[in-house]
């Protein structure tokens, strides 16, 4: 991933240095386990542990000759260890080391993402509480529907992100698995106890069964959890973009005093961060699709998944980390224009209370169809004549004969639509 969309902590996990460090850990722990079984002399294990190291530049040089990254890695480590290097990688196959190291990297990356989500949840909770009773118009089909509150919108996002957190936690458990089972996974040249030892040392569980590789449904679950989380963030960012329309203006992405919106139009304040999130989330979904394709490999394995994973795993985790942090900044500094929310709610002239009127008429004995037709006729007349809905309602003799003035006034009270907000918040634990 390019530096523009990368944060240092996550990028470090996917560095060549960290990858080879994880691979060396796997090799050294395997040597320890083999020494416990008497397969490696203790003196040799001591020398291996003392001398083993690597140089990324040297590995890359060797790989140009070998065209095999693990062999290049082992050869470089052997240059430091000397004669006792003959015991390194004994009974192992390349994917034992690569997949186990990759799982360790993925769990580290997932831990950062989980931490990010928890921080975002805290910010969303604060926003939901602050705007719990801030009345605005709810929209369906982009058309005014009924009053709601901005706090309810934030509470919805908070609850959805809790589900994303659960998905990520489950995905972490799925990917926190290693394998040291040799070629085609039969343990023909390595004892199962070595696998158990290595995985435990690396904070992983041993796969219950594997081929030459860990099965890629695990990686697909991880990347799909990432894609769903990213898509939810795109959903929230898109809502903020819509609410920032000049004609709506209910919320606004923070715009600093030195920021510029357009090279041609100095007046512009554009929701660029929300748009950036929307664009980058598309990459997460595309990468998740590739991870699904990677599940299908020939026989006990091929390496068609490998080249793709070198891109999609770092990129997806780096991007989601970046998106989450940017969205935290967006929500934390979001400008909420409550006066504009009321102004927009009133633009419809009160027809948004038609549903409440419908229920009142039904309660007075009208059939639902009768009540619906009466209310619709009044609402359409009010819009056609550009008059307030209440005035059109008062001018309708049929409705006035059913409802008294106090009952009509009560219909237009915002409190009716927010009366259960506290109850909803208690149910959500916000």
CORQUI-V70539 format. One record per residue. RES is the residue in one small letter. SS is DSSP state (H for helix, E for strand, L for the rest). OMEGA is omega in radians with two decimals (999 if undefined). BURIAL is 1 if it has 9 or more other C-alpha atoms within 8 Angstrom, else 0. Layout:
# CORQUI-V70539
res=RES ss=SS omega=OMEGA burial=BURIAL
res=RES ss=SS omega=OMEGA burial=BURIAL
This chain:
# CORQUI-V70539
res=x ss=L omega=-3.13 burial=0
res=x ss=L omega=-3.08 burial=0
res=x ss=H omega=-3.08 burial=0
res=x ss=H omega=-3.07 burial=0
res=x ss=H omega=-3.08 burial=1
res=x ss=L omega=3.03 burial=1
res=x ss=L omega=-2.95 burial=1
res=x ss=H omega=-3.05 burial=0
res=x ss=H omega=3.14 burial=0
res=x ss=H omega=-3.14 burial=1
res=x ss=H omega=-3.13 burial=1
res=x ss=H omega=3.13 burial=0
res=x ss=H omega=-3.07 burial=1
res=x ss=L omega=3.08 burial=1
res=x ss=L omega=3.07 burial=0
res=x ss=H omega=-3.13 burial=0
res=x ss=H omega=-3.11 burial=0
res=x ss=H omega=3.12 burial=1
res=x ss=H omega=-3.13 burial=1
res=x ss=H omega=3.07 burial=1
res=x ss=H omega=3.11 burial=0
res=x ss=H omega=3.12 burial=1
res=x ss=H omega=3.12 burial=1
res=x ss=H omega=3.07 burial=1
res=x ss=H omega=-3.13 burial=1
res=x ss=H omega=-3.14 burial=1
res=x ss=H omega=-3.09 burial=1
res=x ss=H omega=3.11 burial=1
res=x ss=H omega=3.07 burial=1
res=x ss=H omega=3.09 burial=1
res=x ss=H omega=3.10 burial=1
res=x ss=H omega=-3.12 burial=1
res=x ss=H omega=3.13 burial=1
res=x ss=H omega=3.11 burial=1
res=x ss=H omega=3.09 burial=1
res=x ss=H omega=3.11 burial=0
res=x ss=L omega=-3.13 burial=0
res=x ss=L omega=-3.11 burial=0
res=x ss=L omega=3.09 burial=0
res=x ss=L omega=3.10 burial=1
res=x ss=L omega=-3.12 burial=0
res=x ss=H omega=3.13 burial=0
res=x ss=H omega=3.11 burial=0
res=x ss=H omega=3.10 burial=1
res=x ss=H omega=3.13 burial=1
res=x ss=H omega=-3.14 burial=0
res=x ss=H omega=3.13 burial=1
res=x ss=H omega=-3.12 burial=1
res=x ss=H omega=-3.10 burial=0
res=x ss=H omega=-2.96 burial=0
res=x ss=H omega=-3.00 burial=0
res=x ss=L omega=3.04 burial=1
res=x ss=L omega=-3.12 burial=0
res=x ss=L omega=3.08 burial=1
res=x ss=L omega=-3.04 burial=0
res=x ss=H omega=-3.13 burial=1
res=x ss=H omega=3.14 burial=0
res=x ss=H omega=3.10 burial=1
res=x ss=H omega=3.14 burial=1
res=x ss=H omega=3.09 burial=1
res=x ss=H omega=-3.13 burial=0
res=x ss=H omega=-3.10 burial=1
res=x ss=H omega=3.09 burial=1
res=x ss=H omega=3.12 burial=0
res=x ss=H omega=-3.03 burial=0
res=x ss=H omega=-3.04 burial=1
res=x ss=L omega=-3.13 burial=0
res=x ss=L omega=-2.99 burial=0
res=x ss=H omega=-3.11 burial=1
res=x ss=H omega=3.09 burial=0
res=x ss=H omega=3.10 burial=1
res=x ss=H omega=3.12 burial=1
res=x ss=H omega=-3.11 burial=1
res=x ss=H omega=3.13 burial=1
res=x ss=H omega=3.13 burial=1
res=x ss=H omega=3.10 burial=1
res=x ss=H omega=-3.13 burial=1
res=x ss=H omega=3.11 burial=1
res=x ss=H omega=3.12 burial=0
res=x ss=H omega=-3.02 burial=1
res=x ss=H omega=-3.11 burial=1
res=x ss=L omega=-2.99 burial=0
res=x ss=H omega=-3.11 burial=0
res=x ss=H omega=3.11 burial=1
res=x ss=H omega=3.14 burial=1
res=x ss=H omega=-3.13 burial=0
res=x ss=H omega=3.13 burial=0
res=x ss=L omega=3.10 burial=1
res=x ss=L omega=-3.09 burial=1
res=x ss=L omega=3.14 burial=0
res=x ss=L omega=-3.10 burial=0
res=x ss=L omega=2.96 burial=1
res=x ss=L omega=-3.02 burial=1
res=x ss=H omega=-3.07 burial=0
res=x ss=H omega=3.02 burial=1
res=x ss=H omega=-3.09 burial=1
res=x ss=H omega=-3.09 burial=1
res=x ss=H omega=-3.07 burial=1
res=x ss=H omega=3.13 burial=1
res=x ss=H omega=3.09 burial=1
res=x ss=H omega=3.14 burial=1
res=x ss=H omega=3.10 burial=1
res=x ss=H omega=3.10 burial=1
res=x ss=H omega=3.09 burial=1
res=x ss=H omega=-3.12 burial=1
res=x ss=H omega=3.14 burial=1
res=x ss=H omega=3.07 burial=1
res=x ss=H omega=3.13 burial=1
res=x ss=H omega=-3.13 burial=1
res=x ss=H omega=3.12 burial=1
res=x ss=H omega=3.11 burial=1
res=x ss=H omega=-3.13 burial=1
res=x ss=H omega=3.12 burial=1
res=x ss=H omega=3.09 burial=1
res=x ss=H omega=3.10 burial=0
res=x ss=H omega=-3.10 burial=1
res=x ss=H omega=3.13 burial=1
res=x ss=H omega=3.10 burial=1
res=x ss=H omega=3.11 burial=1
res=x ss=H omega=3.11 burial=1
res=x ss=H omega=3.13 burial=1
res=x ss=H omega=3.14 burial=0
res=x ss=H omega=3.12 burial=1
res=x ss=H omega=3.12 burial=1
res=x ss=H omega=3.14 burial=1
res=x ss=H omega=3.13 burial=0
res=x ss=H omega=3.14 burial=1
res=x ss=H omega=3.14 burial=1
res=x ss=H omega=-3.08 burial=1
res=x ss=H omega=-3.05 burial=0
res=x ss=L omega=-3.08 burial=1
res=x ss=L omega=-3.08 burial=1
res=x ss=L omega=3.13 burial=1
res=x ss=L omega=-3.02 burial=1
res=x ss=E omega=3.06 burial=1
res=x ss=E omega=3.09 burial=1
res=x ss=E omega=2.98 burial=1
res=x ss=E omega=-3.06 burial=1
res=x ss=E omega=2.96 burial=1
res=x ss=E omega=-3.03 burial=0
res=x ss=L omega=-3.08 burial=0
res=x ss=L omega=-3.12 burial=0
res=x ss=E omega=3.11 burial=0
res=x ss=E omega=-3.14 burial=1
res=x ss=E omega=3.10 burial=1
res=x ss=E omega=3.11 burial=1
res=x ss=E omega=3.04 burial=1
res=x ss=E omega=3.03 burial=1
res=x ss=E omega=3.11 burial=1
res=x ss=H omega=3.09 burial=1
res=x ss=H omega=3.08 burial=1
res=x ss=H omega=3.11 burial=1
res=x ss=H omega=3.12 burial=1
res=x ss=H omega=3.12 burial=1
res=x ss=H omega=3.09 burial=1
res=x ss=H omega=3.13 burial=0
res=x ss=H omega=3.12 burial=1
res=x ss=H omega=-3.13 burial=1
res=x ss=H omega=3.13 burial=1
res=x ss=H omega=3.12 burial=1
res=x ss=H omega=3.04 burial=1
res=x ss=H omega=3.08 burial=1
res=x ss=H omega=3.07 burial=0
res=x ss=H omega=3.08 burial=1
res=x ss=H omega=3.12 burial=1
res=x ss=H omega=3.12 burial=0
res=x ss=H omega=-3.11 burial=1
res=x ss=H omega=3.10 burial=1
res=x ss=H omega=3.10 burial=1
res=x ss=H omega=3.14 burial=0
res=x ss=H omega=3.11 burial=1
res=x ss=H omega=3.12 burial=1
res=x ss=H omega=-3.12 burial=0
res=x ss=H omega=-3.07 burial=1
res=x ss=H omega=-3.11 burial=1
res=x ss=L omega=-3.05 burial=1
res=x ss=E omega=3.08 burial=1
res=x ss=E omega=3.09 burial=1
res=x ss=L omega=3.01 burial=1
res=x ss=L omega=-3.02 burial=1
res=x ss=L omega=3.07 burial=1
res=x ss=L omega=-3.12 burial=1
res=x ss=H omega=-3.12 burial=1
res=x ss=H omega=2.96 burial=1
res=x ss=H omega=-3.07 burial=1
res=x ss=L omega=-3.09 burial=0
res=x ss=L omega=-3.10 burial=1
res=x ss=L omega=-3.06 burial=0
res=x ss=L omega=-3.12 burial=0
res=x ss=L omega=-3.13 burial=1
res=x ss=L omega=3.08 burial=1
res=x ss=H omega=3.14 burial=1
res=x ss=H omega=3.10 burial=0
res=x ss=H omega=3.11 burial=1
res=x ss=H omega=-3.14 burial=1
res=x ss=H omega=-3.11 burial=1
res=x ss=H omega=-3.09 burial=1
res=x ss=H omega=-3.09 burial=1
res=x ss=H omega=3.13 burial=1
res=x ss=H omega=3.14 burial=1
res=x ss=H omega=-3.09 burial=0
res=x ss=L omega=3.10 burial=1
res=x ss=L omega=-3.11 burial=0
res=x ss=L omega=2.96 burial=1
res=x ss=E omega=3.07 burial=1
res=x ss=E omega=3.10 burial=1
res=x ss=L omega=3.12 burial=1
res=x ss=L omega=3.06 burial=0
res=x ss=L omega=3.12 burial=0
res=x ss=L omega=2.93 burial=1
res=x ss=L omega=3.05 burial=1
res=x ss=L omega=-3.14 burial=1
res=x ss=L omega=2.90 burial=1
res=x ss=L omega=-3.10 burial=1
res=x ss=L omega=-2.94 burial=1
res=x ss=L omega=2.98 burial=1
res=x ss=H omega=3.11 burial=0
res=x ss=H omega=-3.11 burial=1
res=x ss=H omega=3.11 burial=1
res=x ss=H omega=3.10 burial=1
res=x ss=H omega=3.12 burial=1
res=x ss=H omega=-3.09 burial=1
res=x ss=H omega=3.06 burial=1
res=x ss=H omega=3.04 burial=1
res=x ss=H omega=3.09 burial=1
res=x ss=H omega=-3.11 burial=1
res=x ss=H omega=3.12 burial=1
res=x ss=H omega=3.11 burial=1
res=x ss=H omega=3.12 burial=1
res=x ss=H omega=-3.14 burial=1
res=x ss=H omega=3.06 burial=1
res=x ss=H omega=3.09 burial=1
res=x ss=H omega=3.07 burial=1
res=x ss=H omega=3.10 burial=1
res=x ss=H omega=-3.13 burial=1
res=x ss=H omega=-3.14 burial=1
res=x ss=H omega=3.12 burial=1
res=x ss=H omega=3.09 burial=1
res=x ss=H omega=3.11 burial=0
res=x ss=H omega=3.10 burial=1
res=x ss=H omega=3.14 burial=1
res=x ss=H omega=-3.13 burial=0
res=x ss=H omega=3.09 burial=1
res=x ss=L omega=3.05 burial=1
res=x ss=L omega=3.14 burial=0
res=x ss=L omega=-3.10 burial=0
res=x ss=L omega=-3.13 burial=0
res=x ss=L omega=3.01 burial=1
res=x ss=L omega=-3.09 burial=1
res=x ss=L omega=3.01 burial=1
res=x ss=E omega=-3.08 burial=1
res=x ss=E omega=3.04 burial=1
res=x ss=L omega=-3.11 burial=1
res=x ss=L omega=-3.11 burial=0
res=x ss=L omega=-3.05 burial=0
res=x ss=L omega=-3.09 burial=0
res=x ss=L omega=-3.13 burial=0
res=x ss=L omega=-3.07 burial=0
res=x ss=L omega=3.09 burial=0
res=x ss=L omega=-3.08 burial=0
res=x ss=L omega=-3.09 burial=1
res=x ss=L omega=3.11 burial=1
res=x ss=L omega=-3.09 burial=0
res=x ss=L omega=-3.03 burial=0
res=x ss=L omega=-3.04 burial=0
res=x ss=L omega=-3.08 burial=0
res=x ss=L omega=-2.95 burial=0
res=x ss=L omega=2.93 burial=0
res=x ss=L omega=-3.01 burial=0
res=x ss=L omega=3.12 burial=0
res=x ss=L omega=-2.97 burial=1
res=x ss=H omega=-3.13 burial=0
res=x ss=H omega=3.08 burial=1
res=x ss=H omega=3.11 burial=1
res=x ss=H omega=3.12 burial=1
res=x ss=H omega=3.10 burial=0
res=x ss=H omega=3.13 burial=1
res=x ss=H omega=-3.14 burial=1
res=x ss=H omega=-3.08 burial=0
res=x ss=H omega=3.11 burial=1
res=x ss=H omega=3.11 burial=1
res=x ss=H omega=3.12 burial=1
res=x ss=H omega=3.13 burial=1
res=x ss=H omega=3.12 burial=1
res=x ss=H omega=3.12 burial=1
res=x ss=H omega=3.13 burial=0
res=x ss=H omega=3.10 burial=1
res=x ss=H omega=3.10 burial=1
res=x ss=H omega=3.10 burial=0
res=x ss=H omega=-3.14 burial=1
res=x ss=H omega=3.07 burial=1
res=x ss=H omega=3.09 burial=1
res=x ss=H omega=-3.10 burial=0
res=x ss=L omega=3.12 burial=1
res=x ss=L omega=-3.02 burial=1
res=x ss=L omega=3.13 burial=0
res=x ss=L omega=-3.09 burial=1
res=x ss=L omega=3.04 burial=0
res=x ss=L omega=-3.09 burial=0
res=x ss=L omega=2.92 burial=1
res=x ss=L omega=2.74 burial=1
res=x ss=L omega=3.14 burial=0
res=x ss=L omega=3.09 burial=0
res=x ss=H omega=3.10 burial=0
res=x ss=H omega=-2.94 burial=1
res=x ss=H omega=-3.10 burial=0
res=x ss=H omega=3.14 burial=0
res=x ss=H omega=-3.10 burial=1
res=x ss=H omega=3.09 burial=1
res=x ss=H omega=3.11 burial=0
res=x ss=H omega=-2.93 burial=0
res=x ss=H omega=-3.12 burial=1
res=x ss=H omega=3.06 burial=1
res=x ss=H omega=-3.05 burial=1
res=x ss=H omega=-3.09 burial=1
res=x ss=H omega=-3.13 burial=1
res=x ss=H omega=3.11 burial=1
res=x ss=H omega=-3.13 burial=1
res=x ss=H omega=-3.13 burial=1
res=x ss=H omega=3.06 burial=1
res=x ss=H omega=3.14 burial=1
res=x ss=H omega=-3.12 burial=1
res=x ss=H omega=-3.14 burial=1
res=x ss=H omega=-3.14 burial=1
res=x ss=H omega=3.09 burial=1
res=x ss=H omega=-3.13 burial=1
res=x ss=H omega=3.02 burial=1
res=x ss=H omega=-3.14 burial=1
res=x ss=H omega=3.14 burial=0
res=x ss=H omega=-3.09 burial=1
res=x ss=H omega=-3.11 burial=1
res=x ss=H omega=-3.09 burial=0
res=x ss=L omega=-3.10 burial=0
res=x ss=L omega=3.08 burial=1
res=x ss=E omega=-3.11 burial=0
res=x ss=E omega=-3.08 burial=0
res=x ss=L omega=-3.07 burial=1
res=x ss=H omega=3.12 burial=1
res=x ss=H omega=3.12 burial=0
res=x ss=H omega=3.10 burial=1
res=x ss=H omega=3.11 burial=1
res=x ss=H omega=3.13 burial=1
res=x ss=H omega=-3.14 burial=0
res=x ss=H omega=3.13 burial=1
res=x ss=H omega=-3.11 burial=1
res=x ss=H omega=-3.11 burial=0
res=x ss=H omega=-3.10 burial=0
res=x ss=L omega=3.05 burial=1
res=x ss=L omega=3.08 burial=1
res=x ss=L omega=-3.13 burial=1
res=x ss=H omega=3.14 burial=1
res=x ss=H omega=3.07 burial=1
res=x ss=H omega=-3.09 burial=1
res=x ss=H omega=3.14 burial=1
res=x ss=H omega=3.09 burial=0
res=x ss=H omega=3.12 burial=0
res=x ss=H omega=3.12 burial=1
res=x ss=H omega=-3.12 burial=1
res=x ss=H omega=3.13 burial=0
res=x ss=H omega=3.14 burial=0
res=x ss=H omega=3.08 burial=1
res=x ss=H omega=3.11 burial=1
res=x ss=H omega=3.12 burial=0
res=x ss=L omega=3.05 burial=0
res=x ss=L omega=3.10 burial=0
res=x ss=L omega=3.00 burial=1
res=x ss=L omega=-3.13 burial=0
res=x ss=H omega=-3.13 burial=0
res=x ss=H omega=3.12 burial=0
res=x ss=H omega=-3.12 burial=0
res=x ss=H omega=-3.12 burial=1
res=x ss=H omega=-3.10 burial=1
res=x ss=H omega=3.14 burial=0
res=x ss=H omega=-3.10 burial=1
res=x ss=H omega=3.13 burial=1
res=x ss=H omega=-3.13 burial=1
res=x ss=H omega=3.13 burial=0
res=x ss=H omega=-3.13 burial=1
res=x ss=H omega=-3.14 burial=1
res=x ss=H omega=3.12 burial=0
res=x ss=H omega=3.13 burial=1
res=x ss=H omega=3.14 burial=1
res=x ss=H omega=-3.11 burial=1
res=x ss=H omega=-3.09 burial=0
res=x ss=L omega=3.12 burial=0
res=x ss=L omega=3.13 burial=0
res=x ss=L omega=3.12 burial=1
res=x ss=L omega=-3.11 burial=1
res=x ss=H omega=-3.13 burial=1
res=x ss=H omega=3.14 burial=0
res=x ss=H omega=3.12 burial=0
res=x ss=H omega=3.13 burial=1
res=x ss=H omega=-3.13 burial=1
res=x ss=H omega=-3.14 burial=1
res=x ss=L omega=-3.12 burial=0
res=x ss=L omega=-3.08 burial=1
res=x ss=H omega=-3.12 burial=0
res=x ss=H omega=3.13 burial=0
res=x ss=H omega=-3.12 burial=1
res=x ss=H omega=3.13 burial=1
res=x ss=L omega=-3.11 burial=0
res=x ss=L omega=-3.06 burial=0
res=x ss=L omega=3.05 burial=1
res=x ss=L omega=-3.03 burial=0
res=x ss=H omega=3.14 burial=0
res=x ss=H omega=3.12 burial=0
res=x ss=H omega=3.11 burial=0
res=x ss=H omega=3.13 burial=1
res=x ss=H omega=-3.11 burial=0
res=x ss=H omega=3.13 burial=0
res=x ss=H omega=-3.05 burial=1
res=x ss=L omega=3.13 burial=0
res=x ss=L omega=-3.14 burial=0
res=x ss=L omega=-3.04 burial=0
res=x ss=H omega=3.14 burial=0
res=x ss=H omega=-3.04 burial=0
res=x ss=H omega=-3.13 burial=1
res=x ss=H omega=-3.02 burial=1
res=x ss=L omega=-3.11 burial=0
res=x ss=L omega=-3.10 burial=0
res=x ss=H omega=3.14 burial=1
res=x ss=H omega=3.14 burial=0
res=x ss=H omega=3.12 burial=0
res=x ss=H omega=-3.12 burial=0
res=x ss=H omega=3.10 burial=1
res=x ss=H omega=3.13 burial=0
res=x ss=H omega=-3.14 burial=0
res=x ss=H omega=-3.12 burial=0
res=x ss=L omega=-3.11 burial=0
res=x ss=L omega=999 burial=1
